[in-house]
């Protein structure tokens, strides 16, 4: 590939836009962006952000959640979510942690439920997005529900993964056992 052809110019232009966008994001405090780094490869594999921060009300939202397809529903993505939740509740002292997504985004809705967020409903016609009226699905975790912490700690325990790195027990199952200890008797 030559450094003057149309593919090179397009790639160069996109790279420059990405760098400018990344620089702008790094300067922002709301949303406050975090990079998720795979410690084995030292590569960035995802992003998360804290946004719509309302410290006077104790409310904050997680957004801009993006992971490489290889790392979606992985140990790394779950641990990143857990660490951000810990930061929000244990260090910043927020009362309410929100997750909002396009109501048609099934993967995002499933991720919120898997992580312990409670479904609250739909904001109908919340915005115009990609030329269509978008409904927004709303989820939250409250500070009094944060004892799901124990479920994350059990799930993240290395003994919950086999030699191939595959989970032994699903996070939802562990959360269910904590919510109703009788489930662990079966």
Secondary structure as GFF3:
##gff-version 3
##sequence-region A 1 186
A	DSSP	alpha_helix	6	27	.	.	.	ID=ss1
A	DSSP	beta_strand	32	38	.	.	.	ID=ss2
A	DSSP	beta_strand	43	54	.	.	.	ID=ss3
A	DSSP	beta_strand	59	67	.	.	.	ID=ss4
A	DSSP	three_ten_helix	69	71	.	.	.	ID=ss5
A	DSSP	alpha_helix	75	86	.	.	.	ID=ss6
A	DSSP	pi_helix	87	91	.	.	.	ID=ss7
A	DSSP	beta_strand	96	102	.	.	.	ID=ss8
A	DSSP	alpha_helix	106	114	.	.	.	ID=ss9
A	DSSP	beta_strand	118	129	.	.	.	ID=ss10
A	DSSP	beta_strand	132	142	.	.	.	ID=ss11
A	DSSP	three_ten_helix	143	148	.	.	.	ID=ss12
A	DSSP	alpha_helix	149	156	.	.	.	ID=ss13
A	DSSP	three_ten_helix	158	160	.	.	.	ID=ss14
A	DSSP	alpha_helix	171	179	.	.	.	ID=ss15
A	DSSP	three_ten_helix	181	185	.	.	.	ID=ss16
###
